[in-house]
Amino acid sequence: MDKHKLNNFFDYSLEPRRAILFEDVKSNYASIECVQRNLNPLTTSLCVMSRASDLPFIIETRKFNFPQWYRTHTDIYGQRTEPTLQYVAFIESWAKRTWLVPPQMQLYVDYKIKVTEILTNYTSIEEIHSYSIDESFLDITESLNFFYPDIRNRYEQMNLIALDLQREILDKLGLYVTVGMGDNPLLAKLAMDNYAKHNQNMRALIRYEDVPSKLWTISNMTDFWGIGKRTEKRLNKLGISSIKELANADPLLLKQKLGTIGLQHFFHANGIDESNVREKYIPKSSSFSNSQILPRDYHKQKEIELVIKEMAENLAIRLRKGGKMASNLSLYVGAAASSEHSSIKISRNIEATQNTKELQDLAIRLFREKYQGGAVRQIGISGNQLSDNSVKQLSLFETVEENQANEKQESLQKAIDEIREKFDFLSIQKASSLSEGSRVIYRNKLIGGHAASQNKEDKDVS
């Protein structure tokens, strides 16, 4: 059999063969907190925990798993129920040796910038694609001979550059980095996820030639990139229960049963990925949405409506900043566990707008149409069916006075947006933001839903 062919479908000699690295900072948040305290990230038991009022939420743990009783004995809001006695001894032991620290999202963003600066020592910024706050793809194809001109084996060159990268990040930032290497981005990602994490040197390589031995042997299908529980069940119904079976399945059947995504899984199972790190993916947003879990049960309708108005204003600001208008508004109001009433889901088509007052008024009308009482714990709002704000539909029924009033309001909103953009969102506040139940001040001090920084010194639990 041709060494380039692993099945009857692909000739790998025709596939692009780049030198791709996928770097992942090991337990990023927790490791950074360890470094800040002069602790060893590999040996310290540390848990980054966000506490939004009475809602504890686990961000990340380092070294030890967070106690099993917490994960299995909590309701959907993170409120603890009584643990069984068999866990009590373990909990006490775990607490004595574990640091519990609040998240500092701005600190983590700053570290991300520092890591990226180091990555640019090995390839150009155009060849780096940030996959998440702690992961990045690097295309180092053009750097191989620059760093190691005397070595002719490209994979040895890749390994040495990956080692240099690991050492530099460790020396300068104190962080340990896991690196996957591959002939394309997919293979590099799978190498990191499934092999590098388990190797002592925290590096691993997958070439096209390694597809049968390293891709097809992945034991759990959900350990493969892009395959979750639901996809696994759909594949199981087609008689496919392994990555090898997926790679050798009938692609026409996969497309018929799963659509285009089925073909993508088929190609990926064979190690085929022709994406280019240089070509950044820019999603075409079909909606702008926002949701939040409230810090407590909101019983008063006035408080609930205040939060809805604040979220509608945030939606309007995002629409204006993105140069979009929404032609549909959706509202979700999640009932608290103690409520006897059901959650609210309602949507309404509207004349395209990005006007704050119009969106607020509509959101409140939708809420009042469905709300029958009871406590609320979650609220979500979404502006859908977006269009460019350069295209505005004129109304035949709008008077000159109404048109002038709308233009004046739009000018005011634009001025407020510009002031907030230049100084800070909280530089202009409504009096309602000081009311009980308001979330606008608190949420605008968060990054990624968590505290940007901490001012108080933390102590370990012991």
C-alpha positions in Angstrom: 0.0 0.0 0.0 1.2 3.5 -0.8 2.8 5.0 2.4 0.8 8.2 1.8 -2.5 6.4 1.8 -4.1 5.2 5.0 -7.4 4.3 3.4 -9.0 4.5 0.0 -10.0 8.1 0.3 -6.9 10.2 0.9 -3.5 10.8 -0.5 -1.6 12.6 2.2 1.1 13.7 -0.1 -1.4 16.2 -1.6 -2.3 17.7 1.8 -0.6 20.8 3.2 2.1 19.9 5.6 2.8 22.8 7.9 4.7 23.0 11.2 1.9 23.8 13.7 2.3 24.1 17.5 -0.7 24.3 19.9 0.3 25.7 23.2 -1.7 25.5 26.4 -0.8 27.0 29.7 -1.3 24.3 32.3 -4.2 25.1 34.7 -3.8 28.7 33.6 -5.8 30.6 36.2 -4.7 28.5 39.2 -1.1 28.5 38.0 -1.0 32.3 37.8 -2.4 32.5 41.3 0.4 30.2 42.5 3.0 32.3 40.8 1.7 35.4 42.4 2.1 33.7 45.8 5.6 32.2 45.0 4.1 28.7 45.1 4.9 25.8 42.8 2.1 25.4 40.3 2.8 21.7 39.9 2.6 20.8 43.6 0.3 23.3 45.2 -3.4 22.5 45.8 -5.2 25.7 44.8 -8.8 26.4 43.8 -9.9 29.6 42.0 -13.5 30.2 43.2 -15.8 33.1 42.3 -18.4 34.1 44.9 -21.1 36.2 43.3 -23.0 37.0 46.5 -24.2 33.6 47.7 -23.3 31.8 44.5 -20.0 30.0 44.7 -18.7 29.0 41.3 -15.6 26.9 40.6 -13.3 28.6 38.0 -10.4 26.2 38.1 -8.5 23.9 40.5 -4.8 23.1 40.5 -3.3 19.8 41.6 -6.3 18.3 43.3 -9.9 17.9 42.1 -12.4 20.0 43.9 -14.2 17.7 46.4 -16.6 15.2 44.8 -19.3 16.0 47.3 -19.5 19.6 46.1 -20.0 18.6 42.5 -22.5 15.9 43.3 -24.4 17.7 46.1 -25.3 21.0 44.6 -28.4 22.3 42.9 -28.3 24.2 39.6 -27.6 27.4 41.4 -24.5 26.1 43.2 -26.2 26.0 46.6 -25.0 23.1 48.7 -27.1 20.2 49.9 -26.1 17.9 52.7 -23.0 15.8 51.9 -22.9 12.1 52.9 -20.7 11.2 55.8 -18.2 9.3 53.7 -16.9 12.6 52.2 -16.5 14.5 55.5 -13.0 13.2 56.3 -11.7 13.9 52.8 -13.2 17.4 52.8 -11.3 18.3 56.0 -8.1 17.0 54.7 -8.6 18.8 51.3 -9.4 22.1 53.0 -6.3 22.1 55.2 -3.9 21.8 52.2 -5.8 23.9 49.7 -5.8 27.6 48.9 -9.2 29.1 48.0 -8.7 32.3 46.0 -11.1 34.6 44.1 -10.5 35.1 40.4 -8.6 38.2 39.0 -9.6 38.3 35.3 -7.6 41.4 34.5 -4.5 39.7 35.8 -5.2 36.7 33.6 -5.6 38.9 30.6 -2.3 40.6 31.4 -0.6 37.3 31.5 -2.2 36.3 28.2 -0.6 39.4 26.6 2.8 38.5 28.1 2.6 34.9 26.8 1.6 36.2 23.3 4.6 38.5 23.4 6.9 35.5 24.0 5.2 33.6 21.2 6.1 36.3 18.8 9.8 35.5 19.4 9.2 32.3 17.4 6.9 33.4 14.6 5.1 36.5 13.4 2.0 37.7 15.1 0.1 37.0 11.8 1.0 33.3 12.3 -0.5 33.2 15.8 -4.1 32.4 16.4 -5.4 32.8 20.0 -7.8 29.9 20.5 -8.7 30.9 24.1 -7.2 32.9 27.0 -4.7 30.1 27.7 -4.3 28.4 24.3 -2.8 29.5 20.9 -2.0 28.0 17.5 1.4 28.9 16.0 2.5 28.3 12.5 6.3 28.0 12.7 6.9 26.6 9.2 9.0 29.6 8.1 10.9 29.6 11.4 12.3 26.1 11.4 15.4 26.8 9.4 15.9 30.2 11.0 16.3 28.7 14.5 17.9 25.4 13.6 19.5 25.6 10.1 21.9 22.7 10.8 19.1 20.2 11.5 17.4 18.7 8.5 14.6 16.8 10.2 11.6 19.2 10.4 10.0 17.3 13.3 13.2 17.5 15.3 13.3 21.3 14.6 9.7 21.6 15.7 10.4 19.7 19.0 13.4 21.9 19.8 11.4 25.1 19.1 8.6 23.8 21.3 11.1 23.1 24.1 12.6 26.6 23.7 9.1 28.1 24.0 8.3 26.1 27.1 11.6 27.1 28.8 11.2 30.8 28.0 7.6 31.0 29.3 8.7 29.1 32.4 11.8 31.3 33.0 10.0 34.6 32.4 6.5 33.9 33.8 6.8 30.8 35.9 4.1 29.0 33.9 4.3 25.5 32.6 3.1 25.1 29.0 1.9 21.9 27.2 2.6 21.8 23.5 1.0 19.7 20.8 2.7 19.5 17.4 1.3 18.4 14.1 1.2 18.7 10.3 -2.0 20.8 10.6 -3.9 22.6 13.3 -6.2 19.7 14.0 -3.4 17.2 14.5 -1.5 19.7 16.8 -4.7 20.2 18.9 -5.3 16.5 19.2 -1.7 15.9 20.1 -2.0 18.4 23.0 -5.3 17.1 24.2 -4.7 13.4 24.1 -0.9 12.9 24.4 1.1 16.0 25.5 -0.8 16.4 28.7 0.2 12.8 29.8 3.9 13.0 28.7 6.6 14.0 31.2 8.0 16.6 28.9 4.5 17.9 28.1 5.1 17.7 24.3 3.6 15.4 21.7 3.6 15.1 17.9 1.1 13.7 15.4 2.0 13.5 11.7 -0.2 12.3 8.9 1.6 9.0 9.1 0.5 8.7 12.7 -3.2 8.9 12.0 -3.9 5.1 12.4 -1.8 4.7 15.6 -2.7 8.0 17.3 -6.1 9.1 16.1 -7.9 5.9 15.4 -6.8 4.5 18.8 -8.3 7.3 20.9 -10.5 5.3 23.2 -13.3 7.7 23.9 -15.0 9.4 20.9 -15.7 12.5 23.1 -12.0 12.9 23.5 -11.8 13.8 19.8 -12.1 17.5 18.9 -15.6 18.5 18.0 -17.4 15.3 19.2 -19.6 15.7 22.2 -22.1 13.4 23.8 -25.0 14.2 21.5 -22.8 13.7 18.4 -21.5 10.4 19.8 -25.0 9.1 20.3 -26.0 10.0 16.7 -22.9 8.3 15.4 -23.6 5.2 17.6 -27.0 5.0 15.9 -25.2 4.6 12.6 -23.1 1.8 14.0 -20.1 4.0 14.5 -18.5 3.5 17.9 -14.9 4.5 17.4 -12.7 7.0 15.6 -11.4 4.3 13.3 -14.9 3.3 12.3 -15.7 7.0 11.7 -12.6 7.4 9.5 -13.6 4.4 7.4 -17.4 5.1 7.3 -19.3 5.9 4.1 -19.0 9.8 3.8 -22.2 9.9 1.7 -24.1 8.3 4.6 -22.6 10.7 7.1 -23.6 13.6 5.0 -27.1 12.2 4.5 -27.7 11.6 8.3 -25.7 14.4 9.9 -25.3 17.0 7.2 -22.1 18.9 6.4 -20.9 18.4 9.9 -20.9 14.7 9.4 -18.5 15.1 6.5 -16.3 17.4 8.7 -16.1 14.6 11.3 -15.2 12.1 8.6 -12.3 14.3 7.4 -11.1 15.1 10.9 -11.1 11.4 11.8 -8.7 10.9 8.9 -6.5 13.8 10.1 -7.5 16.1 7.3 -7.7 19.8 8.2 -6.9 22.4 5.5 -7.5 25.5 7.7 -4.8 28.2 7.8 -3.7 29.8 11.0 -3.3 33.1 9.1 -7.0 33.1 8.1 -8.7 34.4 11.2 -12.3 33.2 11.6 -14.7 36.2 11.8 -18.2 35.0 12.8 -21.2 36.6 11.2 -23.3 37.5 14.2 -27.0 36.8 13.6 -27.8 38.0 17.1 -26.5 39.9 20.2 -27.4 38.2 23.5 -26.7 38.6 27.2 -27.8 36.7 30.2 -27.1 36.6 33.9 -27.9 34.6 37.0 -29.1 36.9 39.7 -27.3 36.8 43.1 -30.5 36.0 44.9 -34.2 35.3 44.2 -35.9 38.5 43.0 -39.4 38.6 44.3 -40.4 42.3 43.5 -41.6 43.0 40.0 -40.0 46.4 40.2 -36.6 44.9 40.8 -37.0 42.4 38.0 -38.0 45.1 35.5 -35.0 47.2 36.6 -32.6 44.5 35.6 -34.5 43.9 32.3 -34.1 47.6 31.5 -30.4 47.5 32.3 -29.9 44.5 30.1 -31.9 46.1 27.3 -29.7 49.2 27.5 -26.6 47.0 27.3 -28.0 45.3 24.2 -28.7 48.7 22.6 -25.1 49.9 23.3 -23.7 46.7 21.7 -25.9 47.1 18.7 -24.8 50.7 18.2 -21.1 49.8 18.7 -21.5 46.9 16.1 -23.3 49.1 13.6 -26.3 46.8 13.7 -30.1 47.1 14.3 -32.3 44.3 15.6 -35.6 43.3 14.0 -36.5 40.8 16.7 -36.3 40.8 20.4 -36.3 37.7 22.7 -36.6 37.7 26.4 -36.0 34.8 28.9 -36.9 35.1 32.5 -35.9 32.0 34.5 -38.1 31.2 37.5 -36.4 30.6 40.9 -36.4 27.1 42.3 -38.8 28.2 45.0 -41.3 29.7 42.4 -44.6 28.0 41.6 -44.7 29.7 38.2 -42.9 28.6 35.0 -40.0 30.4 33.3 -40.9 32.9 30.6 -39.8 32.6 27.0 -41.1 35.2 24.5 -40.0 36.7 21.2 -41.4 39.5 19.1 -40.6 40.9 15.6 -40.1 44.6 15.6 -39.2 47.5 13.3 -35.4 47.4 13.1 -33.9 49.5 15.9 -30.9 50.1 18.1 -32.7 52.7 20.2 -32.3 52.2 24.0 -35.8 53.4 25.0 -37.5 51.4 22.2 -35.8 48.2 23.3 -36.4 48.8 27.0 -40.1 49.6 26.4 -40.6 46.5 24.3 -38.7 44.2 26.8 -40.9 45.4 29.6 -44.1 44.9 27.6 -43.0 41.4 26.7 -42.3 40.7 30.4 -45.6 42.0 31.6 -47.5 40.0 29.0 -46.3 36.7 30.4 -45.3 37.4 34.1 -47.8 35.9 36.6 -45.8 36.4 39.7 -43.2 34.4 41.6 -39.5 34.7 42.2 -37.0 35.1 39.4 -33.3 33.9 39.3 -32.1 34.3 35.7 -32.7 36.8 32.9 -31.6 36.7 29.3 -32.2 39.1 26.4 -31.3 38.8 22.7 -31.5 41.1 19.7 -32.0 39.0 16.6 -32.3 39.3 12.8 -29.6 41.9 12.6 -29.2 44.4 9.8 -26.7 47.2 9.1 -27.6 50.5 10.7 -26.8 52.2 7.4 -30.0 50.8 6.0 -33.0 52.5 7.8 -36.6 52.0 6.9 -38.6 55.2 6.8 -42.0 55.3 8.4 -44.9 56.9 6.4 -46.8 57.5 9.7 -44.1 59.4 11.6 -44.7 63.1 11.9 -42.0 65.7 11.5 -42.0 66.4 15.3 -41.6 62.7 16.0 -38.8 62.4 13.5 -36.9 65.3 15.1 -37.4 63.9 18.6 -36.0 60.5 17.5 -33.0 62.2 15.9 -32.4 64.2 19.0 -32.6 61.0 21.2 -30.2 59.2 18.8 -27.7 62.1 19.0 -27.9 62.0 22.8 -27.3 58.2 22.9 -24.3 58.6 20.6 -22.8 61.3 22.8 -23.3 59.1 25.9 -21.7 56.1 24.1 -18.7 58.2 23.2 -18.2 59.5 26.7 -18.4 56.0 28.2 -16.0 54.7 25.5 -13.5 57.4 26.3 -13.6 57.4 30.0 -15.6 54.5 31.5 -19.0 53.0 31.3 -19.8 54.1 34.9 -18.7 57.7 34.1 -22.4 58.3 33.3 -24.9 56.5 35.4 -28.7 56.6 35.8 -30.0 57.2 39.3 -31.7 53.8 39.1 -28.2 52.1 39.2 -28.1 53.0 42.9 -31.4 51.2 43.6 -31.7 48.0 45.4 -31.6 45.1 43.0 -29.6 47.0 40.3 -26.8 45.0 38.7 -25.3 47.5 36.3 -22.5 48.8 38.6 -21.5 45.3 39.8 -21.5 43.7 36.3 -19.5 46.5 34.7 -16.7 45.8 37.1 -16.4 42.2 35.9 -14.4 40.6 33.2 -15.8 37.4 31.7 -18.5 37.4 34.5 -15.8 37.4 37.3 -13.9 40.0 39.3 -11.3 41.9 37.4 -9.0 42.1 40.4 -8.9 41.7 44.2 -7.9 44.3 46.7 -7.9 42.2 49.9 -5.1 39.9 50.7 -6.2 36.2 50.5 -5.3 33.5 53.0 -5.4 29.8 52.6 -8.1 27.8 54.2 -5.9 25.9 56.6 
